[in-house]
């Protein structure tokens, strides 16, 4: 690209969203870009790979300007930043940035996302940015501890950036060759956020992810709209804001009221791209997570319940005539819990499993289907050991209402870590049985 094409044409001040972009540079910024380009071309491959972390389809001027913007076009600072990023990437590079999400996490990605829903929906904003929706308000920290590890979450972040986001960007460039600014439009939903959700562990995850993103994937936030912010969020925001570059913080808009948030989202995103749970016509975030998480399209829906088994806890799930269900339990609890599956049959349909009837306290009858003790082996109960899961029952056919009941396996006092995440995978029709 000729230098003249990089420089801003007129003397008008450049807006915050165009600052430091090719075509909007001052003559001195354009000179810094050329000096940086020469340095990059003289460096080893690892340096080049760090800059072009999303792949070589990113145009060089745009990639180099992303890094320069992150350090305000101070050349020495930018060079130092790339060197730090090369170092930060070393371990992940050896593993090709964990191409398999399940291997990275130690659990199916879709199960992890039931505890921390976040997804590139496949939609775009009016100005062509890929849409990313995240729901930190419903993060279930005990469910995350049962299904993942801090190391797993960190590996998964590399996976998301290098594989998921990179492929989203590749698709955007293929669909629209004019798309050159590698930025996303992020919607962060804080509905149901409570003070207890934002504990030290959650803030640690946010701090680590913010640091890696800012260092290794600079300047990829186009705009972030925070919706359903509770009143106490301003205190948390003052902490998080300190971890962000001031210009990044300036791209973040915060809304407490649903109406004003939806109006803003509709200004940014066409209705056919906006998920239905935010006032648009596109599939909801939950539907998108299920659809993307099960590439073969087998799981029709998923019901999860975090049980803190003191005396007993239960979840009821209705399975339709053309469906069947399996019940999997994730835990780090070495004390264990006994899980029973009972069915109250809908439409007088006799269940094929067993004819042992267990009278229910309220007088209705439930059929006893299965029982199984789930207990985490001691060596798997430590923080960074792979998540432990056990299948309680499978091939539970509809139409029936199934009750999954958990009871402490021993009557001693359970510790706070004794959580059990019950995951009911419901499979659609015309599939072979599991």
C-alpha positions in Angstrom: 0.0 0.0 0.0 1.4 3.4 -0.9 2.3 5.5 2.1 0.0 8.3 0.9 -3.0 5.9 1.1 -2.3 5.3 4.8 -2.4 9.0 5.7 -5.5 10.8 6.6 -6.6 13.0 3.7 -7.8 16.1 5.4 -6.9 17.9 8.6 -10.2 17.1 10.4 -9.7 15.4 13.7 -10.0 11.7 13.5 -12.8 10.1 15.6 -12.0 7.5 18.3 -13.1 4.5 16.2 -10.9 5.5 13.2 -7.8 6.6 15.2 -4.7 4.7 14.2 -6.4 2.9 11.4 -4.9 2.7 7.9 -6.2 5.6 5.9 -6.5 7.8 9.1 -2.8 8.0 10.1 -0.9 11.2 10.6 2.4 11.5 8.7 4.4 10.6 11.8 2.2 7.5 12.5 2.6 6.4 8.9 6.4 6.7 9.3 6.3 4.7 12.6 4.3 2.0 10.7 7.0 1.7 8.0 9.7 1.4 10.7 7.7 -1.2 12.5 7.2 -3.1 9.2 11.0 -3.2 8.6 11.6 -4.5 12.2 8.9 -7.2 11.8 10.3 -8.4 8.5 13.8 -8.8 10.1 12.5 -10.9 13.0 12.1 -14.7 13.4 8.9 -16.5 12.5 7.7 -16.6 16.1 7.5 -12.8 16.0 5.5 -12.8 12.8 3.2 -15.5 14.1 2.5 -13.5 17.3 1.4 -10.4 15.2 -0.7 -12.4 12.7 -2.3 -14.5 15.4 -5.5 -14.8 13.5 -3.8 -16.0 10.3 -2.2 -14.5 7.2 -5.6 -13.4 5.8 -5.3 -10.3 8.0 -3.9 -7.5 5.8 -0.5 -6.5 7.0 -1.2 -2.7 7.4 -4.2 -3.5 9.6 -2.4 -6.1 11.7 0.6 -3.9 12.3 -1.7 -0.9 13.1 -3.6 -3.1 15.7 -0.3 -3.5 17.6 0.8 0.1 17.2 -2.6 1.4 18.4 -2.2 -0.7 21.6 1.0 1.2 22.4 -0.1 4.6 21.0 2.3 4.3 18.1 5.4 4.4 20.4 7.7 2.1 18.4 9.9 0.8 21.3 6.9 0.0 23.4 5.2 -1.9 20.5 8.3 -4.0 19.8 8.6 -4.8 23.5 4.9 -5.8 23.6 5.3 -8.2 20.7 8.3 -9.8 22.5 6.2 -10.2 25.6 3.4 -11.8 23.5 5.9 -14.2 21.9 6.9 -15.3 25.5 3.3 -15.6 26.7 2.4 -17.8 23.7 5.2 -20.3 24.1 3.5 -23.1 25.9 0.2 -22.8 23.9 2.2 -22.7 20.6 3.6 -26.2 21.4 0.0 -27.4 21.6 -1.2 -25.6 18.5 -3.4 -23.5 20.7 -5.5 -26.5 21.7 -7.6 -27.1 18.6 -10.0 -29.4 20.4 -12.2 -27.5 22.9 -13.1 -30.6 24.8 -9.4 -31.6 25.3 -8.6 -28.0 26.4 -11.4 -27.9 29.0 -11.6 -31.5 30.0 -15.4 -31.4 29.3 -17.7 -30.9 26.3 -17.7 -27.2 25.4 -21.5 -27.1 25.4 -21.6 -28.4 29.0 -19.1 -25.8 30.1 -21.2 -23.1 28.4 -24.2 -24.1 30.4 -22.3 -22.8 33.4 -20.8 -19.8 31.6 -22.9 -19.0 28.5 -20.8 -17.2 25.8 -20.9 -17.5 22.1 -20.1 -16.0 18.7 -23.7 -16.2 17.3 -22.7 -16.1 13.6 -24.5 -12.8 13.3 -22.9 -9.4 12.5 -23.5 -5.8 13.5 -24.7 -3.2 10.9 -21.1 -2.2 10.3 -20.1 -5.9 9.7 -18.5 -6.8 13.1 -19.0 -10.4 14.3 -21.3 -10.6 17.3 -20.2 -12.1 20.6 -22.7 -12.6 23.5 -21.5 -13.3 27.0 -23.7 -13.8 30.1 -21.4 -13.4 33.2 -24.5 -12.7 35.3 -25.4 -16.4 35.2 -21.9 -17.8 35.7 -22.1 -20.7 38.1 -18.8 -20.8 39.9 -19.5 -24.1 41.6 -20.6 -25.6 38.3 -17.5 -24.4 36.7 -15.4 -25.9 39.4 -17.1 -29.2 38.9 -16.7 -29.2 35.1 -13.4 -27.4 34.5 -10.1 -26.3 36.0 -8.3 -22.9 36.1 -5.7 -24.4 33.7 -8.5 -25.8 31.5 -10.2 -22.4 31.4 -6.9 -20.7 30.4 -6.3 -23.3 27.6 -9.8 -22.8 26.4 -9.2 -19.1 26.1 -6.3 -19.8 23.6 -8.6 -22.2 21.8 -11.4 -19.5 21.5 -9.1 -16.8 20.2 -6.9 -18.9 17.9 -9.5 -21.3 16.5 -13.0 -20.0 17.1 -12.5 -16.2 16.7 -9.9 -16.8 13.9 -12.4 -18.9 11.9 -15.2 -16.3 12.5 -12.8 -13.7 11.0 -11.9 -15.9 8.1 -15.6 -16.4 7.4 -16.2 -12.6 7.5 -13.4 -11.9 5.1 -14.7 -14.6 2.7 -18.2 -13.2 2.9 -17.1 -9.5 2.6 -13.7 -8.7 1.2 -14.1 -5.1 2.4 -14.0 -6.3 6.0 -10.5 -5.4 7.2 -10.8 -4.2 10.7 -10.6 -7.3 12.9 -12.9 -6.2 15.6 -16.0 -7.7 17.2 -19.2 -6.3 18.7 -19.6 -7.7 22.2 -22.8 -7.8 24.2 -22.3 -8.6 27.9 -25.4 -9.5 29.9 -25.2 -9.0 33.6 -28.8 -10.1 34.4 -28.9 -12.1 37.7 -25.4 -10.9 38.6 -25.2 -11.0 42.4 -22.4 -9.8 44.6 -21.6 -13.4 45.5 -21.1 -14.2 41.8 -18.2 -11.8 41.6 -15.9 -13.4 44.1 -12.1 -13.5 44.0 -12.0 -16.6 41.8 -14.2 -15.0 39.1 -12.2 -11.8 39.3 -9.0 -13.8 38.9 -10.4 -15.4 35.7 -11.4 -12.0 34.3 -8.0 -10.5 35.2 -6.0 -13.3 33.6 -8.2 -13.3 30.5 -8.1 -9.5 30.2 -4.3 -9.6 30.4 -3.8 -12.3 27.8 -6.3 -10.7 25.4 -4.7 -7.3 25.8 -1.2 -8.6 25.3 -1.7 -11.2 22.6 -4.8 -10.1 20.8 -4.7 -6.3 21.0 -7.4 -3.9 19.7 -10.0 -6.4 18.7 -12.9 -4.8 20.6 -15.0 -2.7 18.3 -17.7 -1.9 20.9 -19.0 -3.6 24.0 -22.5 -3.0 25.2 -23.1 -4.1 28.8 -26.8 -4.7 29.5 -28.9 -5.4 32.6 -26.1 -3.9 34.9 -27.2 -4.1 38.5 -26.8 -1.0 40.7 -23.7 -2.4 42.5 -21.9 -2.9 39.2 -20.4 0.5 39.3 -18.1 -0.5 42.2 -17.0 -3.7 40.3 -16.5 -1.6 37.1 -14.1 0.7 38.9 -11.9 -2.3 39.6 -12.2 -3.9 36.2 -11.6 -0.6 34.4 -8.2 -0.4 35.9 -7.2 -3.5 34.0 -8.2 -2.1 30.7 -6.5 0.4 28.4 -8.4 3.8 28.8 -9.3 3.8 25.1 -10.7 0.2 25.4 -12.7 1.3 28.4 -14.0 4.2 26.3 -15.6 1.7 23.9 -17.8 0.2 26.6 -21.4 1.4 27.1 -23.3 0.4 30.2 -27.1 0.1 30.4 -29.1 -0.8 33.5 -32.6 -0.7 31.9 -33.8 -3.3 29.4 -35.7 -0.8 27.2 -32.7 1.6 26.7 -30.4 -1.4 26.2 -32.6 -2.9 23.5 -32.9 0.5 21.7 -29.1 0.8 21.6 -28.7 -2.8 20.4 -31.2 -2.2 17.6 -29.2 0.9 16.5 -26.1 -1.3 16.2 -27.6 -4.6 15.0 -30.3 -5.5 12.5 -33.3 -7.5 13.9 -32.5 -10.6 11.8 -29.0 -10.7 13.3 -30.0 -9.9 16.9 -30.9 -12.9 19.1 -34.6 -13.2 20.2 -33.7 -12.8 23.9 -32.5 -9.3 23.1 -35.4 -8.1 21.0 -34.4 -9.5 17.6 -35.5 -12.3 15.4 -32.4 -14.5 15.3 -32.2 -17.7 17.5 -31.7 -17.1 21.2 -28.2 -17.3 22.7 -29.2 -20.6 24.5 -30.4 -22.1 21.2 -27.2 -21.1 19.4 -25.0 -22.6 22.1 -26.9 -26.0 21.9 -26.7 -25.9 18.1 -23.0 -25.1 17.9 -22.0 -27.3 20.8 -23.3 -30.5 19.2 -21.8 -30.5 15.8 -23.7 -33.7 14.9 -26.9 -32.1 16.0 -27.8 -34.9 18.3 -28.6 -33.1 21.6 -31.9 -31.3 21.2 -31.7 -29.6 24.5 -29.9 -29.8 27.8 -31.2 -29.3 31.4 -28.6 -28.7 34.1 -29.0 -28.4 37.8 -26.3 -27.7 40.4 -27.1 -29.8 43.5 -25.6 -29.1 46.9 -26.6 -32.4 48.3 -27.2 -31.9 52.0 -30.3 -34.0 52.7 -31.6 -34.4 49.2 -32.1 -32.3 46.1 -33.9 -33.1 42.8 -34.6 -32.0 39.3 -37.6 -33.0 37.1 -37.3 -33.2 33.3 -40.1 -34.0 30.8 -39.0 -36.1 27.9 -41.3 -36.1 24.8 -42.5 -39.2 22.9 -39.7 -38.9 20.3 -36.9 -38.2 22.7 -34.6 -40.0 25.0 -32.3 -38.7 27.8 -29.1 -39.6 29.5 -28.1 -38.3 33.0 -24.4 -37.4 33.6 -23.1 -36.0 36.9 -19.9 -33.9 37.3 -18.3 -33.5 40.7 -15.2 -33.0 42.8 -16.8 -34.5 45.9 -15.0 -37.5 47.3 -17.8 -38.2 49.8 -20.1 -39.0 47.0 -23.9 -39.0 46.6 -26.5 -41.5 45.7 -28.5 -40.6 42.6 -31.9 -42.2 41.8 -33.9 -41.8 38.6 -37.6 -42.2 39.0 -40.3 -41.8 36.3 -43.9 -40.6 36.6 -45.2 -41.8 33.3 -47.1 -39.4 31.1 -50.1 -40.4 29.0 -50.2 -43.8 30.8 -47.3 -45.0 28.8 -45.6 -48.0 30.4 -41.8 -47.7 30.8 -39.7 -50.4 29.4 -37.1 -50.5 32.2 -38.5 -51.9 35.3 -41.8 -52.4 37.1 -40.7 -51.7 40.6 -43.0 -49.0 42.0 -41.8 -46.7 44.6 -44.7 -44.9 46.4 -44.0 -41.2 46.5 -44.7 -39.2 49.7 -47.4 -37.1 48.0 -49.3 -40.2 47.0 -48.5 -40.2 43.3 -46.6 -43.1 42.0 -43.1 -43.0 40.6 -41.4 -45.8 38.9 -37.9 -46.6 40.0 -35.6 -46.7 37.0 -32.0 -46.6 38.2 -29.7 -45.7 41.1 -26.0 -45.1 41.1 -23.5 -43.6 43.6 -21.3 -40.9 42.1 -18.0 -40.3 44.0 -14.9 -38.5 42.7 -11.7 -40.5 43.2 -9.4 -38.7 45.7 -6.7 -38.0 43.1 -9.3 -36.2 40.8 -10.6 -33.9 43.6 -7.6 -31.5 43.4 -8.0 -28.2 41.6 -6.2 -28.8 38.4 -7.0 -32.5 38.0 -9.2 -33.3 35.0 -13.0 -33.0 35.7 -14.7 -36.2 36.9 -18.0 -37.3 35.6 -20.1 -40.4 35.8 -23.2 -41.5 33.9 -26.2 -42.3 36.2 -28.6 -43.5 33.5 -29.1 -43.5 29.7 -31.7 -44.4 27.1 -34.5 -42.9 29.2 -37.3 -42.7 26.7 -40.3 -40.5 26.5 -43.1 -39.7 26.9 -42.3 -39.5 30.7 -41.4 -37.1 33.4 -38.1 -38.1 35.0 -37.0 -37.1 38.5 -33.3 -37.2 39.3 -32.9 -37.3 43.1 -29.5 -36.8 44.8 -28.9 -37.7 48.4 -25.7 -37.5 50.4 -24.0 -40.9 50.4 -23.0 -40.5 54.1 -24.7 -38.4 56.7 -21.5 -36.6 57.9 -21.3 -32.9 57.2 -20.4 -32.1 53.6 -17.9 -29.4 52.7 -18.6 -26.5 50.5 -16.9 -28.3 47.6 -19.5 -31.0 47.6 -21.4 -29.8 44.6 -22.8 -32.1 41.9 -23.6 -30.7 38.5 -26.4 -32.9 37.0 -26.5 -32.7 33.2 -29.5 -34.1 31.4 -28.8 -34.5 27.7 -32.0 -34.9 25.7 -31.6 -36.4 22.3 -34.1 -35.8 19.5 -35.9 -38.3 17.4 -34.7 -40.4 14.4 -31.4 -41.1 16.1 -30.1 -44.6 17.0 -30.3 -45.2 20.8 -27.2 -44.4 22.7 
